[in-house]
């Protein structure tokens, strides 16, 4: 009889530990290769651990709720089959790291106290270390709302969600061409701002597992229709808890649609490492002075929170003003494409 010790595998992407959520097996139970033996949760997702061995569970080495470092033993399995319990077999690599044939990528929804929620808390704590300021502007977006109504009935925009967020996202990435400094990261060591060559636009998405910010790669090169499609795909995948690591990392600037929950606006906190985040409030009918007359218009409030080390108030305000002008008059957006 041989005893195999299964260690928590490399989870990839710099993740050094995981929380053991629950065991699917108990001491004395027979397990077979690929049978799910436990659920673990990382900062990115919850995954199932399949057994790489066939045998009988001899010992469970971690309690549910415990945080286990990568490489730490979590279970011992005894087998009379020297092949089934080959202690020298390489550990199964699951989650988002390198993968063997036994790996499982299936994820589940988490709870409000999930690892993703904890990761959000850590990210916001890290964000608070950057000196941040916020500027606001309120604009008449009636023309943009009329444009969106037209696009929703256009065959080219079938199967994608065309919303104020779509147009705001396109305006944001287009305006960056005029103000590339907002698409940057502050380098503490070099004491300078590092401008990114591409715009990887983060979209803040509230999911059952917590707030996640998948990003659209090279969003600046996409058409309005492509931006709409990417946002539709990204939000759907994020809410289903199926976002992969590639889309959760590498963001360079973020947009958040706080208006979707019915608020007029808000002060968003920066994603760590990014120099700016745009918050889009709800679009509502309000009294508005136009051509000297009070009339009812569709109005929205935008806010831009920025890293005050990378940008000053004038730069941030000028950038926000350009984004706002594109939303107030789609012809301005068209002129910058």
ZASE-748097 format. One line per field, with one value per residue (C-alpha): residue in one letter; residue number from 1; y, z, x. Coordinates in nm, 4 decimals, padded with zeros to 6 digits. Each point is the difference from the previous one (the first is absolute). Layout:
code = A,...
pos = NUM,...
py = Y,...
pz = Z,...
px = X,...
//
This chain:
code = X,X,X,X,X,X,X,X,X,X,X,X,X,X,X,X,X,X,X,X,X,X,X,X,X,X,X,X,X,X,X,X,X,X,X,X,X,X,X,X,X,X,X,X,X,X,X,X,X,X,X,X,X,X,X,X,X,X,X,X,X,X,X,X,X,X,X,X,X,X,X,X,X,X,X,X,X,X,X,X,X,X,X,X,X,X,X,X,X,X,X,X,X,X,X,X,X,X,X,X,X,X,X,X,X,X,X,X,X,X,X,X,X,X,X,X,X,X,X,X,X,X,X,X,X,X,X,X,X,X,X,X,X,X,X,X,X,X,X,X,X,X,X,X,X,X,X,X,X,X,X,X,X,X,X,X,X,X,X,X,X,X,X,X,X,X,X,X,X,X,X,X,X,X,X,X,X,X,X,X,X,X,X,X,X,X,X,X,X,X,X,X,X,X,X,X,X,X,X,X,X,X,X,X,X,X,X,X,X,X,X,X,X,X,X,X,X,X,X,X,X,X,X,X,X,X,X,X,X,X,X,X,X,X,X,X,X,X,X,X,X,X,X,X,X,X,X,X,X,X,X,X,X,X,X,X,X,X,X,X,X,X,X,X,X,X,X,X,X,X,X,X,X,X,X,X,X,X,X,X,X,X,X,X,X,X,X,X,X,X,X,X,X,X,X,X,X,X,X,X,X,X,X,X,X,X,X,X,X,X,X,X,X,X,X,X,X,X,X,X,X,X,X,X,X,X,X,X,X,X,X,X,X,X,X,X,X
pos = 1,2,3,4,5,6,7,8,9,10,11,12,13,14,15,16,17,18,19,20,21,22,23,24,25,26,27,28,29,30,31,32,33,34,35,36,37,38,39,40,41,42,43,44,45,46,47,48,49,50,51,52,53,54,55,56,57,58,59,60,61,62,63,64,65,66,67,68,69,70,71,72,73,74,75,76,77,78,79,80,81,82,83,84,85,86,87,88,89,90,91,92,93,94,95,96,97,98,99,100,101,102,103,104,105,106,107,108,109,110,111,112,113,114,115,116,117,118,119,120,121,122,123,124,125,126,127,128,129,130,131,132,133,134,135,136,137,138,139,140,141,142,143,144,145,146,147,148,149,150,151,152,153,154,155,156,157,158,159,160,161,162,163,164,165,166,167,168,169,170,171,172,173,174,175,176,177,178,179,180,181,182,183,184,185,186,187,188,189,190,191,192,193,194,195,196,197,198,199,200,201,202,203,204,205,206,207,208,209,210,211,212,213,214,215,216,217,218,219,220,221,222,223,224,225,226,227,228,229,230,231,232,233,234,235,236,237,238,239,240,241,242,243,244,245,246,247,248,249,250,251,252,253,254,255,256,257,258,259,260,261,262,263,264,265,266,267,268,269,270,271,272,273,274,275,276,277,278,279,280,281,282,283,284,285,286,287,288,289,290,291,292,293,294,295,296,297,298,299,300,301,302,303,304,305,306,307,308,309,310,311,312,313,314,315,316,317,318,319,320,321,322,323,324,325,326,327,328,329,330,331,332,333,334,335,336,337
py = 00.0000,00.3444,00.3393,00.3005,00.3525,00.2460,00.3583,00.3131,00.0572,00.3122,00.2232,00.2290,00.3775,00.0671,-00.1553,-00.1513,-00.1461,-00.1035,-00.0465,-00.3557,00.0361,-00.3599,-00.3654,-00.2345,-00.3055,-00.1265,-00.2195,-00.3645,00.0734,-00.1466,00.2523,-00.0408,00.2079,00.3182,-00.0305,00.3420,-00.0031,00.3660,00.3537,00.2776,00.3666,00.2467,00.3737,-00.0664,-00.2856,-00.3159,-00.3237,-00.3715,-00.2115,-00.3421,-00.2874,-00.1014,-00.3344,-00.3090,-00.1325,00.0538,00.3340,-00.0385,00.3552,00.3445,00.2542,00.3279,00.1188,00.1731,00.3746,-00.0308,00.1955,-00.2474,00.1067,-00.1384,-00.3133,-00.0879,-00.3570,-00.0191,-00.3720,-00.3437,-00.2903,-00.3646,-00.2533,-00.3561,00.1040,00.1417,00.1810,00.1347,00.1569,00.0941,00.2441,00.1211,00.1045,00.3718,00.1980,00.0886,00.3625,00.1563,00.3327,00.2395,-00.1313,-00.2631,-00.2932,-00.3782,-00.2338,-00.0327,00.3698,00.1509,00.3618,-00.0065,00.2813,00.0768,00.3057,00.1264,00.1615,00.3641,-00.1197,-00.1712,00.0263,00.2339,00.2280,-00.0080,00.0726,00.2992,00.1236,-00.0378,00.1748,00.2926,00.0246,00.0064,00.2583,00.2277,00.0309,00.2069,00.3690,00.0317,00.2850,00.0115,00.2456,00.0085,00.1229,-00.0176,00.0033,-00.0224,-00.3361,00.0113,-00.0231,-00.3082,-00.1655,00.0589,-00.1490,-00.3075,-00.0451,00.0013,-00.2483,-00.2431,-00.0358,-00.0429,-00.3512,00.0506,00.0302,-00.3135,-00.2304,00.2660,00.2388,00.3624,00.2178,00.3312,-00.2014,-00.1098,00.3555,00.1223,-00.2764,00.0851,00.3686,-00.0767,-00.2066,00.2474,00.2965,-00.1743,00.0634,00.3716,-00.0529,-00.3178,00.0903,-00.1279,-00.3503,-00.0388,-00.1423,00.1962,-00.1524,00.0686,-00.1034,00.2106,00.2729,00.0346,-00.0927,-00.2923,00.0318,-00.3276,-00.0581,-00.1604,00.0649,-00.3045,00.1320,-00.1442,-00.0341,-00.0157,-00.2780,-00.0884,-00.3779,-00.2378,-00.0651,00.3659,00.2845,-00.1052,00.2138,-00.1950,00.2031,00.0373,-00.0384,00.2754,00.1670,00.3078,-00.1909,-00.1216,00.1390,00.1013,-00.3271,-00.1991,00.1865,-00.0826,-00.3663,-00.0202,00.1641,-00.2364,-00.3032,00.1189,00.0877,-00.3221,-00.2097,00.1908,-00.0393,-00.3731,-00.0151,-00.1232,00.2845,-00.1266,00.1435,00.1609,00.2295,00.0703,00.1228,00.2650,00.2719,00.3537,00.2165,-00.0755,00.1094,-00.0746,00.0459,00.0948,00.1331,-00.3540,-00.0232,00.3265,00.2517,00.3335,-00.0433,-00.0907,00.0183,-00.3189,-00.1217,-00.0759,-00.3501,-00.0387,00.0825,00.2098,00.3776,00.0587,-00.1419,00.1468,-00.0369,00.0285,00.1003,-00.0753,00.1764,00.1820,00.2602,00.3337,00.3661,00.1483,00.3481,-00.0234,00.2994,00.2164,-00.2186,-00.2542,-00.3332,-00.3685,-00.1774,-00.3288,00.0855,-00.1950,00.0716,-00.1270,-00.0106,-00.0719,-00.1135,00.0303,-00.0737,00.3444,-00.1147,-00.0845,00.2810,00.3458,00.1447,00.1881,-00.3092,-00.2083,00.2719,00.0492,-00.3713,-00.0277,00.3012,-00.1644,-00.3254,00.2023,00.1959,-00.3261,-00.1235,00.3310,00.0111,-00.3264,00.2111,00.0890,-00.3694,-00.0570,00.2818,-00.1722,-00.3471
pz = 00.0000,-00.0857,00.1261,-00.2293,00.1327,-00.2150,00.0279,-00.0956,-00.3574,-00.1608,-00.0668,-00.2395,-00.0501,00.3195,00.2226,00.2917,00.2057,-00.0044,00.2530,00.0488,-00.0299,00.0567,-00.0283,-00.2244,00.1638,00.3515,00.1639,-00.0923,-00.3272,-00.3262,-00.2696,-00.3627,-00.2467,-00.1038,00.2785,00.1525,00.3500,00.1070,-00.0916,00.0341,-00.0583,-00.1149,-00.0415,-00.3541,00.0149,00.1698,-00.1519,00.0612,00.0785,-00.1656,00.1491,-00.1926,00.1834,00.0565,00.3542,00.3462,00.1791,00.2903,00.1322,-00.0713,00.0767,-00.0201,00.1540,-00.1986,00.0257,00.0289,-00.2318,-00.1528,-00.1628,-00.3442,00.0451,00.3445,00.0398,00.0308,-00.0141,00.0275,-00.2050,00.0527,-00.2779,-00.0663,-00.3612,-00.0408,-00.3098,00.1459,00.2938,-00.1554,00.2510,-00.2545,-00.2462,-00.0703,00.1716,-00.1943,-00.1048,00.0102,-00.0165,-00.2215,00.0064,-00.2161,-00.0454,-00.0260,-00.1387,00.3451,00.0563,00.0333,-00.0857,00.1061,00.2402,00.2227,00.1300,00.3304,00.2991,00.1135,00.2160,-00.2924,-00.0883,-00.2842,00.2466,00.2185,-00.3052,-00.0794,00.3555,-00.0342,-00.3366,00.1397,00.2942,-00.2427,-00.2088,00.2991,00.0244,-00.3192,00.0376,-00.1858,-00.1032,-00.1902,-00.2478,-00.1133,-00.2931,-00.0699,-00.3628,-00.2316,-00.1806,-00.1825,-00.3386,00.1107,00.1300,-00.3368,-00.1728,00.2230,-00.0821,-00.3683,00.0458,00.1939,-00.3110,-00.2249,-00.1278,00.0601,00.3746,00.0391,00.2864,00.1897,00.2712,-00.1117,00.3095,00.1285,00.1330,-00.3554,-00.1259,00.3101,-00.0374,-00.3652,00.0849,00.2802,-00.2110,-00.2883,00.2222,00.1263,-00.3387,00.0887,00.3655,00.0136,00.3480,00.1534,-00.1247,00.2218,00.3169,00.2555,00.0608,00.3617,-00.0429,-00.3074,00.1194,-00.3408,-00.1868,-00.2415,-00.2900,-00.1357,-00.3758,-00.0126,00.1739,00.1928,00.1177,00.3290,00.0408,00.3635,00.0326,00.3121,00.0214,00.2652,00.1016,00.0361,-00.2128,-00.2890,-00.2644,-00.3187,-00.2728,-00.3745,-00.1628,-00.2361,00.0271,-00.1779,-00.3266,00.0094,-00.1791,00.1935,-00.0968,00.1149,00.3313,00.0457,-00.0730,00.2351,00.2845,-00.0521,00.0024,00.2916,00.2306,-00.0791,00.0682,00.3187,00.1441,-00.0712,00.1881,-00.3056,-00.0665,-00.0713,00.1396,-00.3276,00.0179,00.3713,-00.0309,-00.1991,00.0166,-00.0568,00.0650,00.1238,-00.0489,00.2472,-00.0585,00.3431,-00.1670,-00.0663,00.3667,-00.0161,00.1502,-00.1593,00.0345,00.2331,00.0857,-00.1271,00.1422,-00.2336,-00.0954,00.1418,-00.2636,-00.2116,-00.0261,-00.0608,00.0288,-00.1549,00.1803,-00.1977,00.1918,-00.0901,-00.2983,00.1096,-00.1324,00.1698,-00.0592,-00.2118,-00.1352,-00.3781,-00.2340,00.2895,00.0709,00.2736,-00.1612,00.0960,-00.1126,00.0634,00.2419,00.1551,00.2433,-00.0733,00.2492,-00.0554,00.2888,-00.0724,00.1542,00.0918,-00.0401,-00.3670,-00.0879,00.1268,00.0266,-00.3282,-00.1986,00.1597,-00.0536,-00.3643,-00.0637,00.1725,-00.1923,-00.3299,00.0953,00.1073,-00.3251,-00.1958,00.1992,-00.0241,-00.3769,-00.1835,-00.2867,00.2243,00.0521,-00.3730,-00.0617,00.2215,-00.1559
px = 00.0000,00.1250,-00.1025,-00.0282,-00.0061,-00.1898,00.1211,-00.1912,00.1117,00.1367,-00.3003,00.1825,-00.0111,00.1905,-00.2654,00.1881,-00.2815,-00.3636,-00.2763,-00.1181,-00.3761,-00.1132,00.0946,-00.1961,00.1561,00.0687,00.2613,-00.0544,-00.1785,00.1195,00.0872,00.0884,00.1974,-00.1821,-00.2564,-00.0598,00.1432,-00.0230,-00.1032,00.2565,-00.0460,00.2620,-00.0222,-00.1153,-00.2468,-00.1193,00.1238,-00.0321,00.3045,-00.0055,00.1944,00.3114,00.0018,-00.2127,-00.0118,-00.1421,00.0103,00.2408,00.0052,-00.1415,00.2701,-00.1920,-00.3235,-00.2763,00.0500,00.3771,00.2283,00.2442,00.3283,00.0766,00.2096,-00.1341,-00.1316,-00.3771,-00.0841,00.1662,-00.1327,00.1006,-00.0132,00.1083,00.0373,00.3505,-00.1108,-00.3237,00.1814,00.3280,00.1395,00.2483,-00.2691,00.0011,-00.2736,-00.3077,-00.0011,-00.3412,-00.1719,00.1858,00.3524,00.1681,-00.2348,00.0210,-00.2607,-00.1574,-00.0477,-00.3458,-00.0828,-00.3622,-00.0867,-00.2900,-00.1682,00.1323,-00.1612,00.0298,00.2928,00.1656,00.3660,-00.0973,-00.1698,00.3104,00.2130,-00.2189,00.0532,00.3757,-00.0027,-00.1950,00.2377,00.2915,-00.1837,-00.0408,00.3793,-00.0002,-00.0854,-00.3292,-00.2216,-00.3283,-00.1506,-00.3630,-00.2016,-00.3741,-00.1103,-00.2988,00.0251,-00.3319,00.1717,00.1936,-00.3168,-00.1638,00.3035,-00.0161,-00.3694,00.0915,00.2842,-00.2194,-00.2145,00.3005,00.0762,00.3720,-00.0630,-00.2107,00.0987,00.1875,-00.1044,00.0013,-00.0145,00.1350,00.2948,00.0818,00.0188,00.1826,00.2590,00.0564,00.0293,00.2461,00.2386,-00.0253,00.0821,00.3128,00.1607,-00.0064,00.0998,00.2141,00.1205,-00.3242,00.0820,00.3021,00.1509,00.1969,00.3449,00.0914,00.3620,00.0679,-00.2376,-00.1572,-00.3146,00.0260,-00.2439,-00.1377,00.0224,-00.3453,-00.3297,-00.1210,-00.3347,-00.1252,-00.3755,-00.1127,-00.2574,-00.1967,-00.0383,-00.1298,00.3608,00.0861,00.1252,00.2225,00.1666,00.0668,00.1598,-00.0347,00.3394,00.1124,-00.3397,00.1283,00.0187,-00.3618,-00.3021,-00.3099,-00.1666,00.3039,00.0047,-00.3699,00.0626,00.2989,-00.1889,-00.2940,00.2293,00.2119,-00.2895,-00.1851,00.3093,00.0839,-00.3502,00.0200,00.3309,00.1878,00.2428,00.3491,00.3197,00.1005,-00.3013,00.0425,00.3558,00.1761,-00.2638,00.1253,-00.3086,-00.3518,-00.3583,-00.2770,-00.3698,-00.1322,-00.3133,-00.1148,-00.1005,-00.1907,00.2412,00.0810,00.3744,00.2824,00.3666,00.1600,00.3301,00.2864,00.0911,00.3515,00.2559,-00.2338,-00.0012,-00.3713,-00.3501,-00.3137,-00.3330,-00.3231,-00.3123,-00.3597,-00.1552,-00.3135,-00.2386,00.0681,-00.0847,00.2797,00.0680,00.0362,00.0010,-00.1157,-00.3009,-00.0642,-00.0762,00.0050,00.3153,00.1825,00.2781,00.2872,00.2831,00.3504,00.2840,00.3660,00.2160,00.3694,00.3375,00.1274,00.3593,-00.0584,-00.2398,-00.0797,-00.3471,00.0235,00.0961,-00.2727,-00.2604,00.0954,-00.0224,-00.3376,-00.1264,00.0933,-00.1759,-00.3034,-00.0064,-00.0014,-00.2976,-00.1809,00.0478,00.0830,00.1334,00.2938,00.0684,-00.0233,00.2467,00.2598,-00.0308
//
